[in-house]
């Protein structure tokens, strides 16, 4: 299973000290670079920034290969990149079956 996360789940699971749930449930996750930037902002909780500085091996940072376009403008950059990755990786996975 491919799991791509935007900033919300990561941020709040780190804050409540339950981030390992993602590992236990999915084994690994992918986050796009925009999500990394969002989670490293000065306004982000210190515990989240510390966790981001020491990403565990089960977290992969991956950029979409295609330009991120065609998504509603009310979505943030992290959400748009995550959705672009979902489209790319889901297509690649269905072709490889």
Steps between C-alpha positions, in 0.01 A plus 500: 500500500623848414421766760560867425447748782453873505597705803186456712531136608875524553478824698229386738628148552841638595343754737298232682803266494325238287694533173600132518139417415583577137786251515286237671209545259685545171866407541612811311371832372596745228488875549560764233757781540228764551382306804856498633516879457163546673607286793833684538350851524578700813130504592490119510519332840857446618445125543395472135806691376727278712334187358538637147871564564539128578261329257484127563593258224136409441428853369595581139501850355403486132427772246234463233662444162241705311416866566231539764202650319129451456420490871265750669673822603365478856729201567840571649827406330543189717152375418551563127835320497357210701211465256738517203706219655188293558410532133853417383563209732151351465536505122847345515379231741200404286720473190753275677240245612 
